[in-house]
Amino acid sequence: MTRDKNHPFQMRVSAEWLAIIDDWRRKQQDIPSRAEAIRQLVNKGLEADKA
């Protein structure tokens, strides 16, 4: 998948939701940014949906 960073995307989320994302990303070896963590999690969900 080629990353095209020319399309910004914004969303509003709760502090609790961000805490869940932050907890997940801190467990990753490379500690991705929040944006990258969300991209990775969305991709994982999309891949799981294909199965």
N, CA, C and O of each residue as an XYZ file, in Angstrom:
204
protein
N       0.849     -1.183      0.000
C       0.000      0.000      0.000
C       0.891      1.241      0.000
O       1.756      1.395      0.862
N       0.675      2.106     -0.955
C       1.431      3.349     -1.045
C       0.771      4.406     -0.179
O      -0.443      4.600     -0.228
N       1.568      5.070      0.596
C       1.025      6.131      1.442
C       0.945      7.420      0.659
O       1.950      7.915      0.149
N      -0.241      7.953      0.567
C      -0.468      9.229     -0.088
C      -0.870     10.211      1.007
O      -2.020     10.219      1.446
N       0.067     11.029      1.443
C      -0.192     11.949      2.552
C      -0.712     13.295      2.065
O      -0.545     14.314      2.735
N      -1.339     13.291      0.905
C      -1.867     14.535      0.362
C      -3.313     14.792      0.747
O      -3.887     15.807      0.354
N      -3.905     13.888      1.507
C      -5.309     14.028      1.867
C      -5.450     14.048      3.385
O      -5.525     12.989      4.009
N      -5.486     15.217      3.978
C      -5.618     15.284      5.435
C      -6.983     14.767      5.876
O      -7.975     14.857      5.153
N      -6.996     14.229      7.074
C      -8.219     13.676      7.647
C      -8.240     14.025      9.122
O      -7.256     13.807      9.828
N      -9.341     14.559      9.586
C      -9.465     14.906     10.993
C     -10.681     14.209     11.576
O     -11.661     13.956     10.875
N     -10.609     13.903     12.864
C     -11.761     13.336     13.549
C     -11.707     13.730     15.013
O     -10.631     13.966     15.562
N     -12.847     13.797     15.630
C     -12.932     14.114     17.053
C     -13.136     12.821     17.812
O     -13.969     11.993     17.445
N     -12.365     12.658     18.872
C     -12.459     11.446     19.683
C     -12.379     11.821     21.155
O     -11.961     12.924     21.508
N     -12.778     10.903     21.992
C     -12.733     11.149     23.437
C     -11.318     10.944     23.972
O     -10.479     10.305     23.338
N     -11.082     11.495     25.138
C      -9.788     11.300     25.804
C      -9.569      9.818     26.100
O      -8.441      9.328     26.040
N     -10.635      9.120     26.415
C     -10.529      7.677     26.703
C     -10.090      6.904     25.463
O      -9.270      5.991     25.555
N     -10.633      7.268     24.310
C     -10.263      6.594     23.069
C      -8.794      6.836     22.745
O      -8.078      5.919     22.344
N      -8.351      8.082     22.924
C      -6.938      8.395     22.691
C      -6.042      7.632     23.652
O      -4.957      7.196     23.266
N      -6.470      7.463     24.890
C      -5.685      6.704     25.867
C      -5.520      5.262     25.409
O      -4.448      4.679     25.576
N      -6.570      4.682     24.835
C      -6.476      3.305     24.319
C      -5.474      3.235     23.178
O      -4.655      2.318     23.122
N      -5.537      4.205     22.268
C      -4.585      4.248     21.150
C      -3.164      4.421     21.677
O      -2.248      3.728     21.236
N      -2.983      5.340     22.614
C      -1.654      5.586     23.180
C      -1.106      4.349     23.894
O       0.080      4.042     23.780
N      -1.957      3.647     24.623
C      -1.519      2.408     25.286
C      -1.060      1.379     24.264
O      -0.039      0.720     24.459
N      -1.812      1.240     23.169
C      -1.452      0.278     22.132
C      -0.124      0.654     21.480
O       0.750     -0.194     21.301
N       0.020      1.929     21.128
C       1.229      2.316     20.397
C       2.481      2.217     21.251
O       3.561      1.938     20.730
N       2.356      2.443     22.564
C       3.525      2.317     23.443
C       4.013      0.882     23.556
O       5.161      0.644     23.932
N       3.157     -0.068     23.236
C       3.538     -1.486     23.273
C       4.235     -1.926     21.993
O       4.767     -3.034     21.925
N       4.234     -1.060     20.972
C       4.867     -1.392     19.702
C       6.365     -1.129     19.789
O       6.813     -0.229     20.499
N       7.116     -1.917     19.065
C       8.570     -1.822     19.125
C       9.083     -0.449     18.706
O      10.017      0.074     19.314
N       8.485      0.139     17.677
C       8.982      1.417     17.157
C       8.206      2.632     17.674
O       8.536      3.756     17.295
N       7.202      2.455     18.514
C       6.330      3.508     19.050
C       5.933      4.497     17.944
O       6.514      5.574     17.815
N       4.939      4.106     17.158
C       4.502      4.985     16.073
C       3.806      6.234     16.602
O       3.350      6.273     17.745
N       3.733      7.238     15.760
C       2.961      8.436     16.108
C       1.496      8.019     16.241
O       1.117      6.920     15.836
N       0.689      8.890     16.803
C      -0.744      8.576     16.901
C      -1.329      8.330     15.515
O      -2.069      7.368     15.307
N      -0.994      9.201     14.572
C      -1.538      9.049     13.223
C      -1.126      7.715     12.610
O      -1.947      7.022     12.009
N       0.138      7.362     12.764
C       0.622      6.095     12.216
C      -0.024      4.921     12.938
O      -0.366      3.922     12.306
N      -0.195      5.025     14.238
C      -0.843      3.949     15.004
C      -2.265      3.734     14.506
O      -2.700      2.594     14.340
N      -2.984      4.813     14.269
C      -4.359      4.701     13.779
C      -4.367      4.086     12.384
O      -5.218      3.247     12.089
N      -3.424      4.492     11.514
C      -3.328      3.874     10.180
C      -3.088      2.379     10.299
O      -3.730      1.586      9.610
N      -2.161      1.990     11.177
C      -1.848      0.566     11.344
C      -3.056     -0.211     11.858
O      -3.347     -1.304     11.373
N      -3.750      0.345     12.827
C      -4.910     -0.341     13.389
C      -6.045     -0.455     12.375
O      -6.714     -1.485     12.302
N      -6.260      0.598     11.597
C      -7.286      0.527     10.550
C      -6.911     -0.529      9.529
O      -7.762     -1.313      9.109
N      -5.639     -0.562      9.119
C      -5.199     -1.582      8.153
C      -5.388     -2.986      8.715
O      -5.813     -3.887      7.993
N      -5.075     -3.186     10.002
C      -5.281     -4.490     10.631
C      -6.762     -4.871     10.596
O      -7.102     -6.019     10.313
N      -7.632     -3.918     10.880
C      -9.063     -4.189     10.839
C      -9.545     -4.526      9.443
O     -10.363     -5.430      9.269
N      -9.051     -3.813      8.452
C      -9.433     -4.080      7.080
C      -8.934     -5.445      6.603
O      -9.650     -6.158      5.900
N      -7.719     -5.804      6.980
C      -7.175     -7.111      6.632
C      -7.968     -8.222      7.312
O      -8.238     -9.255      6.699
N      -8.339     -8.018      8.567
C      -9.114     -9.036      9.285
C     -10.492     -9.208      8.649
O     -11.043    -10.308      8.628
N     -11.038     -8.116      8.136
C     -12.350     -8.184      7.495
C     -12.304     -8.999      6.207
O     -13.294     -9.623      5.825
N     -11.149     -8.993      5.538
C     -10.991     -9.778      4.303
C     -10.985    -11.280      4.580
O     -11.399    -12.079      3.740
N     -10.516    -11.646      5.755
C     -10.362    -13.080      6.084
C     -11.692    -13.753      6.340
O     -11.734    -14.949      6.627
